[in-house]
Amino acid sequence: MEEGPELDIDNQVGPSSIDLRLGYEFGFLETRKVEALDTRQMDGMGLQKELTVGPEEGVVVHPGEFVLSTTLETVDVPDDMVARVEGRSSYARLGLIPHAAGGFVDAGFRGQITLEIQNLGNVPIRIYPEDRICQLAFEMMTGEAGTPYGDRETSKYMEQEGATASRLDRE
């Protein structure tokens, strides 16, 4: 995992959320090589093409394309809070969503957040590592989680780093 610039508190921390930056690692599913992704046979997930790029070159996300990436920041959610990954409106207005589905972060989760990026627009969009691509909004729970994420036997993504592919095969 490549180290990035330090957190810029003045630029990243807002009144009710914190902006997270795009990491350097990307994963593209090479779906043309498979008949279908089978959620009960995840061996085909090895068809993910991995790419690491620097902050100056970026990555092009084509219309309709789905790309996995990661946040530059590692988060550590307290046992009495949950968090939600939300898009930033400046990217949404281009047709880019940084979290297609997995926007909920459980109490007790620790690790980088895998982003499910999709271009809903009609033209390719180049995105750059280290840019503020999404925001994390926290919500206080009424008490601590009975079993925080990392304490569950089914915690497949605890302490993940990089663009982590689906781990449905661990269910």
Secondary structure in CASP SS format (residue, H / E / C, confidence):
PFRMAT SS
TARGET T0000
AUTHOR 0000-0000-0000
METHOD secondary structure of the structure
MODEL  1
M C 1.00
E C 1.00
E C 1.00
G C 1.00
P C 1.00
E C 1.00
L C 1.00
D C 1.00
I H 1.00
D H 1.00
N H 1.00
Q H 1.00
V E 1.00
G C 1.00
P C 1.00
S C 1.00
S E 1.00
I E 1.00
D E 1.00
L E 1.00
R E 1.00
L E 1.00
G C 1.00
Y C 1.00
E E 1.00
F E 1.00
G E 1.00
F E 1.00
L E 1.00
E C 1.00
T H 1.00
R H 1.00
K H 1.00
V C 1.00
E C 1.00
A C 1.00
L C 1.00
D E 1.00
T C 1.00
R C 1.00
Q E 1.00
M H 1.00
D H 1.00
G H 1.00
M H 1.00
G H 1.00
L H 1.00
Q E 1.00
K E 1.00
E E 1.00
L E 1.00
T E 1.00
V C 1.00
G C 1.00
P C 1.00
E C 1.00
E C 1.00
G C 1.00
V E 1.00
V E 1.00
V E 1.00
H C 1.00
P C 1.00
G C 1.00
E C 1.00
F E 1.00
V E 1.00
L E 1.00
S E 1.00
T E 1.00
T E 1.00
L E 1.00
E E 1.00
T E 1.00
V E 1.00
D E 1.00
V C 1.00
P C 1.00
D C 1.00
D C 1.00
M E 1.00
V E 1.00
A E 1.00
R E 1.00
V E 1.00
E E 1.00
G E 1.00
R C 1.00
S H 1.00
S H 1.00
Y H 1.00
A H 1.00
R C 1.00
L C 1.00
G C 1.00
L E 1.00
I E 1.00
P C 1.00
H E 1.00
A C 1.00
A C 1.00
G C 1.00
G C 1.00
F E 1.00
V E 1.00
D C 1.00
A C 1.00
G C 1.00
F C 1.00
R E 1.00
G E 1.00
Q E 1.00
I E 1.00
T E 1.00
L E 1.00
E E 1.00
I E 1.00
Q E 1.00
N E 1.00
L C 1.00
G C 1.00
N C 1.00
V C 1.00
P C 1.00
I E 1.00
R E 1.00
I E 1.00
Y C 1.00
P C 1.00
E C 1.00
D C 1.00
R E 1.00
I E 1.00
C E 1.00
Q E 1.00
L E 1.00
A E 1.00
F E 1.00
E E 1.00
M E 1.00
M C 1.00
T C 1.00
G C 1.00
E C 1.00
A C 1.00
G C 1.00
T C 1.00
P C 1.00
Y H 1.00
G H 1.00
D H 1.00
R C 1.00
E C 1.00
T C 1.00
S C 1.00
K C 1.00
Y C 1.00
M C 1.00
E C 1.00
Q C 1.00
E C 1.00
G C 1.00
A C 1.00
T C 1.00
A C 1.00
S C 1.00
R C 1.00
L H 1.00
D H 1.00
R H 1.00
E C 1.00
END
